[in-house]
Amino acid sequence: MKLNLFFLIAVLAIISCKGNNNKVKETVVGDTPNSGKIPISVDESFLPLLKDEVTIFENENSNAKIALVTLPESKGIQDFLDKKYRAVITTRKLTDDEINYGKQNDLNPLHFIIAFDAVALIINKENQDSTYSAEEISEIFQGKSYKEISVVFNSNGSGEIQFFKNLYHLKNLPGNFFATNSLSELTQYVATHKSAIGVIGLNNVLYNTDSITEKVKIVSISNADGNKYLPTETNIRSGYYPFRREVYIVCGESWPGLGTGFAKFMTTDIGQTIIKRAGLIPARLSLRMIEVKKEY
């Protein structure tokens, strides 16, 4: 009798699986919002922050394993659209063309804004010009002036250089711009070349403050009001520091999987606290403040 019962249960299970092929494909690996194993693409600028987020998330969800794959932002986005990664960290929303490309691969991206960050500029300690106007930076990036300056950044597809290309509508960079192979190489180059300007994500500066500031200086930006502004939390939040950017985690799941679970975790109080302790501006807290101001 027991044997027949087990046989009946097995048959019913097989029939059920055949009638729900799509669902089986999505859940057979045990992939839920708090369990499973997935890779996520992240630009090197946000690797320190994401390591902290993943550590806490995995501590709270022992059956979850998230592998962080370090890629330049542009490469990470393309691989995400090709469904190589379940989620990607970006400093912008996907374009309409990118979303349409993803839809051709049955991918419907979901954007979760998690933080506000900034792009910092670093210079040699012997450089006396520690302040540039926003207009001067614009002219440098468009190749209109300061051609004796060499501008270095981390990889051709980094989020930082893409930020300025989008800001100034650049298709190509001037000839005095070039990429290094790592953030440490970038910092070392600026530290040994007096006429260099380095382009670096604020998150990396905050996680490596001592090792970076003992080698180089951070540039202040002067605006139309004539005041100088460093990329501090107050100046970024107020908008006085001009090179502010949004940070997103973009998911491509058609069901509530681990990527979605991790993305939502980063928007919780715990996830946002990790972001705040990293020195960045938590997006949810900032949006709350905006909503409160609108009420009055």
Secondary structure as GFF3:
##gff-version 3
##sequence-region A 1 296
A	DSSP	alpha_helix	2	18	.	.	.	ID=ss1
A	DSSP	alpha_helix	21	27	.	.	.	ID=ss2
A	DSSP	beta_strand	36	42	.	.	.	ID=ss3
A	DSSP	three_ten_helix	44	46	.	.	.	ID=ss4
A	DSSP	alpha_helix	47	60	.	.	.	ID=ss5
A	DSSP	beta_strand	64	70	.	.	.	ID=ss6
A	DSSP	alpha_helix	73	81	.	.	.	ID=ss7
A	DSSP	beta_strand	87	90	.	.	.	ID=ss8
A	DSSP	alpha_helix	96	104	.	.	.	ID=ss9
A	DSSP	beta_strand	110	124	.	.	.	ID=ss10
A	DSSP	beta_strand	131	133	.	.	.	ID=ss11
A	DSSP	alpha_helix	134	141	.	.	.	ID=ss12
A	DSSP	beta_strand	150	154	.	.	.	ID=ss13
A	DSSP	alpha_helix	159	167	.	.	.	ID=ss14
A	DSSP	beta_strand	177	180	.	.	.	ID=ss15
A	DSSP	alpha_helix	183	192	.	.	.	ID=ss16
A	DSSP	beta_strand	196	201	.	.	.	ID=ss17
A	DSSP	alpha_helix	202	207	.	.	.	ID=ss18
A	DSSP	alpha_helix	209	213	.	.	.	ID=ss19
A	DSSP	beta_strand	216	218	.	.	.	ID=ss20
A	DSSP	beta_strand	220	222	.	.	.	ID=ss21
A	DSSP	beta_strand	228	229	.	.	.	ID=ss22
A	DSSP	alpha_helix	233	238	.	.	.	ID=ss23
A	DSSP	beta_strand	244	251	.	.	.	ID=ss24
A	DSSP	alpha_helix	258	266	.	.	.	ID=ss25
A	DSSP	alpha_helix	269	277	.	.	.	ID=ss26
A	DSSP	beta_strand	281	282	.	.	.	ID=ss27
A	DSSP	alpha_helix	283	294	.	.	.	ID=ss28
###
